[in-house]
């Protein structure tokens, strides 16, 4: 019985192959050209779809990378204020020991909070713009010029406001005074 079934399967396959060959020979003209056109169109559509998927993924990643840009921009004044506080620490050496210890403990707390802010900014992709070199209009905003003998002409003499970048993109340019 199995032999009869196998023989039937083989004959069906042979008939199918024969009918496909006949169709191909008959349709060598216009229909074969249309098949090739349809196949080429289908391949182009598949390539376009793959490109669309890649572009959508790229846009999603870019959006996620810069989604917090507004929030981080709004938090920059808080970072500036902490830096300003640490620049203007009063001299507490003349105070009585008890008050001096209280001030020093307060200063330790302020430095710890500043450290936490800096760490959070770094993890979010924020980084300060370097201001220890030549003026670069892409990263710096010149608010004034001043004559300086210590700094070469065209370099940054002083920083008025720290600039920030988010993943390499300028969020706020550094406001600087340029030496001349």
Secondary structure, DSSP 8 states (H G I E B T S, - for coil): -HHHHHHHHHHHHHHHHHHHHHHHHHTTTHHHHHHHHHHHHHHHHHHHHHHHHHHHHHHHHHHHHHTTHHHHHHHHHHHHHHHHHHHT----TTS-HHHHHHHHHHHHHHHHHHHHHHHHHHHTTEEE---SSB--TTTEEEEEEE--SSS-TTBEEEEEE--EEETTEEEE-EEEEEE-
